[in-house]
Amino acid sequence: MQDLHELPKLRDSLSYLYVEHAVLNQKDHAIEYIRQDEGRVMIPVAALGVLLLGPGTSITHAAIRTLADNGCAAVWVGEDGTKFYAQGTGETRRSFHLLRQAEMSCDPQMRLGVIRRMYQYRFPEPLEADLTLEQIRGMEGSRVRSSYYRASKTYSIPWHGRSYDRASWGNSDPINRALSAAHALLNGLCHTAIVSGGYSPALGFIHTGKQLSFVYDVADLYKAEITVPLSFLTVAESTDKVEARVRTACREKFREAKLLERILPDIDNLLQIEPETFLEGDDFDGDPALPGPLWDSSDEESQEAAE
């Protein structure tokens, strides 16, 4: 296991691969995709960020082990990748990022600072320091509505608001189905980066109370830039098979935008993690079974005394 900051795979790899109704097995230190109507295909998991396992997928223990050895996250999803069920392990074995995330999410002032930086990320102009959180949220809501409106005008797609019924997927209009499919893929990609970096997908800042709260926080940084205009463009081209087509378009757009290269550095900036911290705990990544140091209350007592 290499140190994550030295590992180019996450930045340079293919973003994801979605498979369904197939058997996945380990073969020659790689993964073999087997489907009756398509034959057998070798999957380059060493160059893959995340493998999305859809309905009807059967995967062997050896294949899961190969994914883990190659740092490829496995995510179990619903049809067309529109629902998240479970995830495999991430890349790093260190806990520093998780501890930092927990610290900042539990401290009200630090949490507010992260929230402001998250909102600031989405605005081209600086946010005034005296703005309240409610005012910033109002501005963000207006910005999101404007992004939908602009995309609707640009691609001449009627827009009546974000509306869909998960229990009756086919009753949604094409643009809402395209947006749901695109956002689900974006969530999956952000989820992969989060667990690969050693963060918790559950410890959110803006969102809270869900196992994927932090995933929603991070994914929201990129929706107006990537998935919203891409969804409208896909529907403008055709309303036929919008879910499959937007999935293909997302894969190409994620690559063009170098999204995998951006997500972890963006998270580090939001949580104010310095590059030097990547050098801490190299031994833990090198040997997953290596015991870590024991907690000592005198460390906190010394810190409190110093303050």
N, C-alpha and C positions, 0 to 999 in steps of 0.2 A: 504494500500500500504506500503510495507516494503522498507527499505533502500536497494538500489541495492547491496551494498558491502556485506550485510548480507544474500542476497538471493541466495541460492544454486541452484535454479531451472535452471538458464541459463547454469551453468557449468555442471550439472548432468543430464539434461533432454535429451530426445530423440531429435536428431538434427532437423528433419523435417518429415512431412507427406505430400505426394502429393495425391490429389484426383481430379477426373474428372467425368463428366456425373453422378452427384449424387446430392441429396438434403441433406443439413446440417441444423439441427434444434437443438434448446436447449431442453434438457430433464434432469430433476433432477440435475440441476446445472452442467451438462456436455453437450457434443455435440454428437448428434446421426447422424451417417452416414447412409443414406437410398439410396439404389440402387436396381432397380427392379430385376436384375439378381443375386444379391448377398445378398439381405435381409437387415437387420438392424444391425449395429455395433456401440457400444459406443466408442468414441474417448477420450483418457485420456489427455485432453488439459492442465491440471495442470502440467503434466510431459512432455510437448511438447514445443520446442523452437519456431517453425514456422509452420504454416499450409499453404501449397501451393495450391491455388485454381485454377485448370485448366479449360479448356473449358467445357461447359455444366454443370457447377456447379451453384447451386442455394442455397444461404445461407440466413437465416432469420435475422432480426434485433436482436432478442433475442440471437441467436447464436454468432453474432459479439460481443454483450455485454459480453457474457460469456468468449469469447476469451480475451477481454480486461481485465476483472476482474482477469483472471488467468495469465496475462502477456505473453500470446501467440500471437505472431505477425501474422497477416494475410497478405499474399502476393498474388496478382492476377497475374497469369502467363499464358503463351501460352502452347501449347501442349508439353508434356514431360518436362515442366519447362524450355524451351529454350528461352522464351521471358518474360520480366518483364513489367507489365502494371501499377500496383499501389500497395500501401502498407497501412497497418493499423497502429495504434499508437504503440509507444514503451513503455517501462516499466517505466522509470523515468520521473518525472515532473520537475526536476531541469534544469537550463540552464547553469550551470557552465562549463560543458564540451563543450557545443556548443560555449560559449563565448571564451573559451580558443582556440578552434579549429579555430574560426574566426580570433582571434588575430594573431595566428601563420601563417595562410594562407595569411593574408594581409600584414604582415611585411616581406620584401624580405629576410632579413638575417635569421629571425626565420624560414621562409619557407624553405630556403636552408638547414638549419640544420636538419629539419624534413626529407627532401628528402634524405640527406646523410645517416641518420639513417635508412630510409626505404631500401635504397640500401645495406647498411652495414648488415642489417638483413639477406640478402640473400646470403652473402659471408661468407665462413668459416674463411677466413683470414681478418685481419684489412685492411681498405682502407687507403692509404697514404693521409696525410692531404693536400698535394699540388696538388692532382688530381682535374682537373676541372670537372664541371658537365657533359660536353660533353664526357670527357674521361670515367667517371663512367658509363654513359649511353651506351657507346660503349662496355665496359666490361660486362655490364648486358645483352646486346643484344647477345654477344658471349656466355654467360653462358646459356641463354635460348635456343639458337640453339643447344648447346652441350647437354642440358637435353633431347631434342627431339631425337637427334642423338643417345645418349646412350640408351634411351628406345627402339628406333627402332632396335638397334643391340641386345639388351638383349632379346627382345621378337620376333625377326625375322619378324618384320612388315615393309614392304617398306614405306619409308617416303619421300615425294616429297614437303614438306613444308605445312604451314598452309594455307588452301584454302577451302572456302565454300561460297555458295550463299544462303543467307537467303530467297530469293524469290523462290529458287528451292532446297529445303532441301534434297530431295532424290537423287539429282545428285552428292552430295559429297561422297567421299569414306568413308568406315566404320570408319577409325581412326579419320578423321576430324569430323564426326558426333558424335563419342564418346567423343572427346575432347570438342566439343561445348556443349553437354549435361552436361558433368561433370563440366565444367567451369560455366555454368549457375546455377547449384546447389550450387557450391562454392560461387558464387556471392550472391545468395539468403541467404545463411547462414551468410555470412559476413554482408550483409545488415541488417539482423535481429539483430545481435550483435551490430551493429553501432547505430541503432535507440533505442535499449534497453538501451544502455549506455548514451543516451542523446546527441549523436553526429549527425551531419548533413551528409547524404549520398552525398550531392552535393558539399561540400567544400573540394575538393581534393587538393593534393600537387603536385604529379607527373602528374596525369591526371587533366584536368580542362575543364570547359565549359559544362559539362553534369550534369544532375540531379543525376547521380550515380558515379560521379568522385571519391569520397572517397571510395566507394565500390570497384571500380577497383583497387585503390591503395592498399587496405587491402588484397583483394583476390590474388593479384600478389605475396604476401609474401609466399603463400602456394602452388602455382601451381606446381612448380618443385618438391616439396616434395610429394604432394598427387595426384592431378588430372592428371598430365602428365603420370607418370608410371602406375597409375591405369587404365587409358584409353587404353594404349597399352596392358596391361595385359588382359583386357576385350576382346579386338579384337583378341588377340592371342588365346584365348580360343574358340571363335566362332564369326562369323560376323553376326549371326542371332539375330535380335532384340537388337542391341547394345545399343540403347538409354535406353530401359527399364532395361537392365542388368547393365549398368554402373551406372544408378540411384540407384539400389539396392546396388551395390558395394560401391558407395560413402557413402551411409548412414552408412554402417558398418565401412568403413575406417575413416569417421569423428568421429565415436565413439571410435575406437581404438586409434586414434591420439589425442583424447580429445580436439578436435578443439574448441568447444564451451568454454572450460575452458581457452583456450589460447588467444582468439581474443581480448577481452577487456583489459587484462593486457598488451598485446603487443601494443595496441593503446595507452594506458596510458604511456608506456615507450617511444613510438615514440614522443608523445606530451609532455613528461617530466612532467606528472601530479603525484604529490606525493600522497601516500596512505591517508595522513591526510585530503585531500580535500574531501574524501568520507563522512567525518563527517559534512561537511558544508551543510546546507540546508535540514536537516532531516525533518523539519516541512513541506516543500513543497511536499515531497513524502507522508507524512502522511495525508496531507489535500490538494488535488489538487486545491481547490478553494481558498486557503489562499493567500491573496495579498502579493507580494514581496515588498522589499524596493524601494523607488524612487531614480532615478539617480541624483547625485549632482555634478555639475561641479567643486566644490571646492575640491573634491577628486583628480581629475586629476591635478588641479592647484597646489595643495600641493605636488603632486608627481613630477611635473615638477620643482617646486622650489627646492625640495630636490636634484634633479639631477643636 
